[in-house]
């Protein structure tokens, strides 16, 4: 087996990190998320939850993406995803990291030009048998996915490991298993934190106590987790990668946590600029975390090229330097994806 030290595992084999180019570190190319379904509120939502994807319905779907049942699966969208990736490549992109894991229906033979993942999603997405897995069994599965793979495809990351808030016992076992395998194999790890500002720090504590390596851990979804800059900066001191990965969502209504106002892309950039000013330019990552149909270009969404077409120019216009942008979209994700053992 080819040594992975200093290399990246992709579905096309082991690669040098510098060959990855522009990286989207957190996307989903084939996903089903019935566990995200949010029951309708009121007569209109009751009527709309199975509505067709038509222009007149898109406004409602954007406000209520998790009540619209057809929106919660990418099944049957191979051509749309393929066209998205070709467009991403035309606009300067090269690598997409698929974060789809056990519990949200990964399909490893489906994926092209990305680094595959292994791990377990949140408690609510798992079957009863999976919920009973021991740490040892979960670690064995993660280890096998990386060392041996499936149908000739080895997984290049552990994650996204999903957690709720409070973190459940199952999720703690999953985190400790990921940390154990990371320490053993030197692989990158990515985390889906619970929807609470206390979650990232608690998760990081669990990972580090179990042997995880902070410099090779990504904490995702910071845009829907921290509304307070001081709390964000306090967390940043722990040393993980800091991922703003919901670019393209410009709707403040966040169905999954209605008490939280989802920031705009402009606000995301301001948070990132604050992180850069505090010296974290080697830790910031950006992506879209596309996991519903309505965000694909086919359905009137922003698509996988949004950060390159719209966000990078806006960053530059907000006095973020070319060098800093290159770190965010190339150097940082390349470094994170590199095996250190």
Secondary structure, DSSP 8 states (H G I E B T S, - for coil): ----TTEEEETTEEEEGGGG-EEEEEE-SS-B-GGG-----HHHHHHHTT----HHHHHHHHH-TTT-GGGGB-TT-HHHHHHHHHHHHHTTEEEEEE---BTS---GGG--SEE-EE-B--GGGS-HHHHT--HHHHHHHHHHHHHT-BTTB---EEEEEE--SS--HHHHHHHHHHHHHHHHH--EEEEE--SSTTHHHHHHHHHHHTT--GGGEEE--GGGT---HHHHHHHHTT--EEEE--TT----B-TTSTTSB---HHHHHHHHHHHHHTT-TTTEEE-----SGGGSGGGT---TTHIIIIIHHHHHHTT--HHHHHIIIIIHHHHHHS---
